[in-house]
Amino acid sequence: MHRRHFLTLAAVSGLAVACGGDPDSPGAVTLDFANPLRVPTLLHPKPGKDGVRRFELSMQAGQSRLLPGKQTATWGFNGTFLGPTLRASRGDKVQMAVRNQLPEASTVHWHGMRLPARMDGGPHQPIEPGAVWEPHWTIDQPAATSWYHPHPHGSTAQHVYRGLAGMFILDDDREVDLPSTYGVDDFPLILQDKKFTAEGAFDGDPLKGTFGILGDHILVNGTFNPHLKITTERVRFRVLNGSNARMYNVGFADGRRFHVIGNDGGLLAAPVEVDRFSLTPGERAEIVVAFAPGERVVLRTFDNGVDIGKGDFDLLLFAADPRLKPAPAVPSNLTPPSPINVPPGAKVRRFKLNGHDAINGKGMDMSRIDEVVPANSVEIWEIENNVYSHNFHIHEVAFRILDVAGGKPPSYATGSKDTVYVPSKSRVRLAVQFGGYTDPTSPYMYHCHILRHEDSGMMGQFVLVQPGTEDQVSRTLPTHPGH
């Protein structure tokens, strides 16, 4: 739709021209929703004769038109900004061919994926310029919305900020009747905030200040000032916080209620009706929204008073067709992953987040193993934060939030997760379920997913080993030549 037509629609619907931020604060950006939302290409290759689905990704630099009439130097997968949506199913054998065409080494981490440490794509698996990395594994986890992004130690914030990220959707045969046609009634929404210079270049330093960058322009799937045409009565949105530091407190300008059906690790046991939900960097949520024919409604993030969640910003205008295709109601019961139950006498590990560059008083050391964990165990991890906002991501695992500051988590944050918000001056307790891929010399990471903090050293390493062999494992690894 043309810009003039959208202004007319906005006025008719009573929206007028919405503001992208607090109009009284510096850097407020006015939106008229002139740009069609970009929907990333779907990659869902057919299995080969050997039963393997093969995905090809190329990390490359280029120029992208993110602001009107301006070009921005960006990085992307199979293009100049962001990457395609990958899709696979439980039981699939997958193989990636990741080619690095960037001027420096990087990695690709499969965030939320249960897989061997050597395939995880953390800082120990660098891909040098011109090289190809070919990890492979079998998908063995419930349906979920995961994602992929770089993870080079010390450079993650820069690489993600330049545009390297994409969604990875997992399916299984247990999913109930939910919207699932990609780009029709099932859409990815990758939320990222940016700062720009007057010439259109990315501005700011992701490694300076308390949090790095909290931008005043919000991109959705790499689109600034976007609208999306709605054609069905109900639509599923897979929302990813792909920002470096910003928290999103997501809801609609008209206050309507909608259903959260899943989060990081898969579906919830039952839909949770909300008017808002919050995501810190790395977290995901799946929602189902009902629309009426011909209506226009704006998705927003609301200032919740948190240091990383300040500012009211419009994200996206939904424009429903005059006639919408019927869609069934959201089922009252879903098909969640198996519950994570804590066994009697479970081991408790404690982690104190110090400033922005250490955990338990230690900065990240690529050669140090911080924790040795028996495979297939369930443990309690306590995360203590005595300063400003942090969050916490653990590679490979699924966890359940036991409590936040002594209270229960929001209903939409129950179920299976891999990333959690740790509020200022609080403690979060997690029931952590570890997988069965043992390797005493290849570590997984745990870290704050505010990328300025991660790169500054707020990260540790753990290995999974055969139960009973924990005391036989060396706590020192050779320093990786890529570090």
RALIN-V139294 format. One record per pair of residues at least 4 apart in sequence whose ideal C-beta (glycine too) atoms are under 7 Angstrom apart, sorted by sequence separation. I is the first residue (numbers start at 1). J is the second residue. If there is no record, write none. Layout:
BEGIN
[[I:J] [I:J]]
END
This chain:
BEGIN
[[1:5] [3:7] [4:8] [5:9] [6:10] [7:11] [8:12] [9:13] [19:23] [21:25] [47:51] [48:52] [76:80] [88:92] [102:106] [115:119] [121:125] [127:131] [152:156] [155:159] [156:160] [157:161] [158:162] [160:164] [171:175] [181:185] [182:186] [183:187] [196:200] [197:201] [208:212] [219:223] [252:256] [262:266] [268:272] [279:283] [291:295] [320:324] [342:346] [354:358] [358:362] [373:377] [403:407] [409:413] [422:426] [450:454] [451:455] [452:456] [454:458] [465:469] [469:473] [479:483] [1:6] [10:15] [11:16] [23:28] [47:52] [76:81] [78:83] [110:115] [115:120] [151:156] [159:164] [160:165] [181:186] [196:201] [207:212] [219:224] [230:235] [262:267] [304:309] [354:359] [358:363] [385:390] [394:399] [403:408] [404:409] [409:414] [448:453] [449:454] [453:458] [454:459] [465:470] [10:16] [21:27] [22:28] [47:53] [48:54] [65:71] [66:72] [74:80] [76:82] [77:83] [78:84] [88:94] [100:106] [127:133] [150:156] [179:185] [180:186] [196:202] [197:203] [206:212] [220:226] [261:267] [262:268] [279:285] [303:309] [353:359] [357:363] [422:428] [448:454] [10:17] [21:28] [74:81] [76:83] [77:84] [152:159] [179:186] [195:202] [196:203] [206:213] [217:224] [241:248] [261:268] [303:310] [352:359] [354:361] [447:454] [20:28] [21:29] [45:53] [63:71] [64:72] [125:133] [194:202] [195:203] [260:268] [277:285] [303:311] [351:359] [352:360] [401:409] [420:428] [465:473] [19:28] [20:29] [45:54] [63:72] [150:159] [195:204] [204:213] [303:312] [351:360] [383:392] [7:17] [20:30] [45:55] [63:73] [64:74] [98:108] [110:120] [150:160] [261:271] [302:312] [420:430] [448:458] [463:473] [19:30] [20:31] [63:74] [109:120] [110:121] [149:160] [239:250] [260:271] [447:458] [43:55] [62:74] [109:121] [259:271] [260:272] [300:312] [301:313] [401:413] [447:459] [17:30] [18:31] [108:121] [109:122] [259:272] [300:313] [61:75] [62:76] [107:121] [121:135] [150:164] [259:273] [260:274] [300:314] [301:315] [445:459] [446:460] [17:32] [60:75] [107:122] [149:164] [300:315] [59:75] [60:76] [64:80] [107:123] [119:135] [149:165] [257:273] [258:274] [298:314] [299:315] [400:416] [401:417] [445:461] [446:462] [63:80] [64:81] [119:136] [257:274] [260:277] [299:316] [59:77] [62:80] [107:125] [119:137] [147:165] [148:166] [195:213] [257:275] [398:416] [399:417] [405:423] [443:461] [444:462] [58:77] [107:126] [147:166] [264:283] [298:317] [299:318] [399:418] [401:420] [404:423] [443:462] [57:77] [58:78] [107:127] [147:167] [148:168] [195:215] [255:275] [264:284] [398:418] [443:463] [57:78] [105:126] [106:127] [116:137] [147:168] [167:188] [193:214] [194:215] [195:216] [196:217] [263:284] [296:317] [297:318] [397:418] [405:426] [442:463] [105:127] [115:137] [145:167] [146:168] [193:215] [263:285] [296:318] [349:371] [404:426] [405:427] [105:128] [167:190] [194:217] [296:319] [440:463] [105:129] [145:169] [146:170] [193:217] [251:275] [262:286] [394:418] [404:428] [439:463] [7:32] [104:129] [165:190] [193:218] [194:219] [251:276] [260:285] [261:286] [295:320] [393:418] [439:464] [440:465] [6:32] [57:83] [103:129] [114:140] [126:152] [144:170] [250:276] [261:287] [276:302] [278:304] [294:320] [393:419] [403:429] [438:464] [6:33] [75:102] [100:127] [102:129] [114:141] [143:170] [191:218] [192:219] [249:276] [250:277] [260:287] [261:288] [291:318] [293:320] [401:428] [402:429] [437:464] [438:465] [6:34] [100:128] [123:151] [143:171] [259:287] [292:320] [293:321] [294:322] [391:419] [392:420] [402:430] [438:466] [3:32] [98:127] [100:129] [122:151] [123:152] [141:170] [143:172] [191:220] [249:278] [250:279] [258:287] [259:288] [291:320] [293:322] [391:420] [401:430] [402:431] [435:464] [100:130] [121:151] [123:153] [142:172] [190:220] [248:278] [258:288] [293:323] [349:379] [351:381] [353:383] [391:421] [392:422] [400:430] [419:449] [434:464] [3:34] [55:86] [100:131] [139:170] [189:220] [190:221] [213:244] [214:245] [247:278] [248:279] [258:289] [293:324] [351:382] [353:384] [391:422] [399:430] [400:431] [112:144] [143:175] [189:221] [212:244] [213:245] [214:246] [247:279] [346:378] [347:379] [348:380] [349:381] [350:382] [351:383] [352:384] [353:385] [355:387] [390:422] [399:431] [99:132] [113:146] [188:221] [212:245] [247:280] [291:324] [346:379] [351:384] [399:432] [440:473] [98:132] [112:146] [211:245] [346:380] [348:382] [350:384] [389:423] [399:433] [53:88] [97:132] [98:133] [111:146] [112:147] [343:378] [389:424] [397:432] [398:433] [110:146] [111:147] [245:281] [342:378] [388:424] [397:433] [441:477] [97:134] [111:148] [244:281] [353:390] [385:422] [387:424] [397:434] [96:134] [110:148] [111:149] [206:244] [241:279] [243:281] [340:378] [342:380] [394:432] [53:92] [55:94] [57:96] [59:98] [95:134] [96:135] [109:148] [241:280] [383:422] [385:424] [386:425] [396:435] [53:93] [59:99] [108:148] [109:149] [162:202] [239:279] [241:281] [385:425] [43:84] [52:93] [53:94] [54:95] [55:96] [56:97] [57:98] [58:99] [59:100] [60:101] [61:102] [95:136] [161:202] [241:282] [256:297] [385:426] [40:82] [42:84] [43:85] [51:93] [52:94] [59:101] [60:102] [61:103] [94:136] [108:150] [109:151] [241:283] [288:330] [40:83] [41:84] [42:85] [43:86] [44:87] [52:95] [54:97] [58:101] [59:102] [94:137] [107:150] [254:297] [384:427] [40:84] [43:87] [106:150] [107:151] [240:284] [253:297] [383:427] [40:85] [42:87] [93:138] [94:139] [107:152] [161:206] [239:284] [252:297] [253:298] [382:427] [383:428] [106:152] [238:284] [239:285] [252:298] [59:106] [92:139] [105:152] [184:231] [185:232] [252:299] [253:300] [382:429] [91:139] [158:206] [184:232] [187:235] [189:237] [191:239] [238:286] [239:287] [252:300] [396:444] [90:139] [157:206] [185:234] [189:238] [191:240] [250:299] [251:300] [380:429] [381:430] [395:444] [89:139] [90:140] [157:207] [185:235] [186:236] [187:237] [188:238] [189:239] [190:240] [191:241] [192:242] [193:243] [236:286] [237:287] [380:430] [395:445] [88:139] [90:141] [185:236] [189:240] [191:242] [192:243] [250:301] [251:302] [380:431] [381:432] [395:446] [90:142] [161:213] [188:240] [190:242] [191:243] [236:288] [237:289] [249:301] [394:446] [106:159] [193:246] [248:301] [249:302] [378:431] [379:432] [393:446] [234:288] [235:289] [378:432] [392:446] [393:447] [157:212] [179:234] [234:289] [249:304] [378:433] [179:235] [234:290] [235:291] [392:448] [393:449] [179:236] [191:248] [233:290] [377:434] [391:448] [110:168] [178:236] [233:291] [340:398] [376:434] [390:448] [391:449] [247:306] [271:330] [340:399] [375:434] [391:450] [249:309] [340:400] [375:435] [376:436] [390:450] [230:291] [247:308] [337:398] [373:434] [375:436] [246:308] [247:309] [270:332] [245:308] [270:333] [271:334] [375:438] [390:453] [270:334] [269:334] [268:334] [267:334] [269:336] [267:335] [268:336] [261:330] [267:336] [353:422] [266:336] [167:238] [259:330] [266:337] [265:337] [167:240] [261:334] [369:443] [340:416] [165:242] [336:415] [337:416] [86:166] [90:170] [82:163] [85:166] [307:388] [308:389] [81:163] [83:165] [84:166] [85:167] [86:168] [87:169] [88:170] [89:171] [90:172] [307:389] [82:165] [83:166] [89:172] [161:244] [178:261] [306:389] [75:159] [82:166] [85:169] [87:171] [160:244] [75:162] [76:163] [77:164] [157:244] [74:162] [75:163] [76:164] [228:316] [230:318] [74:163] [75:164] [77:166] [227:316] [230:319] [342:431] [371:460] [373:462] [375:464] [226:316] [227:317] [228:318] [229:319] [230:320] [231:321] [370:460] [372:462] [375:465] [230:321] [233:324] [340:431] [370:461] [371:462] [372:463] [373:464] [374:465] [375:466] [227:319] [229:321] [232:324] [233:325] [369:461] [370:462] [375:467] [145:238] [147:240] [231:324] [232:325] [233:326] [234:327] [340:433] [364:457] [368:461] [372:465] [374:467] [214:308] [231:325] [233:327] [363:457] [369:463] [218:313] [220:315] [232:327] [353:448] [364:459] [220:316] [356:452] [364:460] [374:470] [211:308] [218:315] [356:453] [372:470] [357:456] [358:457] [359:458] [356:456] [357:457] [358:458] [357:458] [359:460] [372:473] [356:458] [85:188] [59:164] [353:458] [369:475] [368:475] [82:190] [368:476] [369:477] [179:288] [282:391] [367:476] [178:288] [281:391] [367:477] [280:391] [282:393] [367:478] [367:479] [366:479] [366:480] [145:262] [366:483] [144:265] [144:266] [143:266] [142:266] [143:267] [191:315] [40:166] [40:167] [285:412] [72:200] [73:201] [67:196] [70:199] [71:200] [72:201] [70:200] [72:202] [67:200] [265:398] [277:412] [283:419] [282:419] [274:412] [82:221] [145:284] [272:411] [42:182] [82:222] [272:412] [81:222] [145:286] [280:421] [185:327] [39:183] [210:356] [268:414] [269:415] [268:415] [39:187] [40:188] [179:327] [263:412] [266:415] [263:413] [265:415] [266:416] [177:328] [265:416] [112:264] [260:412] [263:415] [264:416] [265:417] [66:219] [264:417] [265:418] [177:331] [263:417] [264:418] [176:331] [264:419] [66:222] [67:224] [66:224] [176:334] [176:335] [175:335] [174:335] [282:449] [281:449] [280:449] [281:450] [281:451] [111:282] [210:388] [40:221] [39:221] [37:220] [38:221] [37:221] [38:222] [38:223] [37:223] [29:216] [29:217] [35:223] [27:216] [35:224] [37:226] [35:225] [36:226] [37:227] [34:225] [35:226] [36:227] [37:228] [33:225] [35:227] [32:225] [33:226] [31:225] [33:227] [21:216] [142:337] [20:218] [245:450] [245:451] [244:451] [245:452] [244:452] [153:364] [153:366] [6:227] [211:450] [212:451] [212:452] [211:452] [123:366] [206:451] [207:452] [206:452] [207:455] [122:395] [120:395] [120:396] [37:316] [18:298] [15:296] [13:295] [114:396] [13:296] [15:298] [31:314] [33:317] [10:296] [25:311] [9:296] [22:311] [21:311] [22:312] [21:312] [160:451] [21:313] [20:313] [20:314] [157:451] [19:314] [156:451] [157:452] [18:314] [156:454] [157:455] [156:455] [155:455] [154:455] [112:418] [9:319] [124:442] [124:443] [117:437] [114:435] [116:437] [118:439] [115:437] [117:439] [122:444] [116:439] [122:445] [118:442] [120:444] [117:442] [117:443] [117:444] [153:483] [124:480] [126:482] [123:483] [105:482]]
END
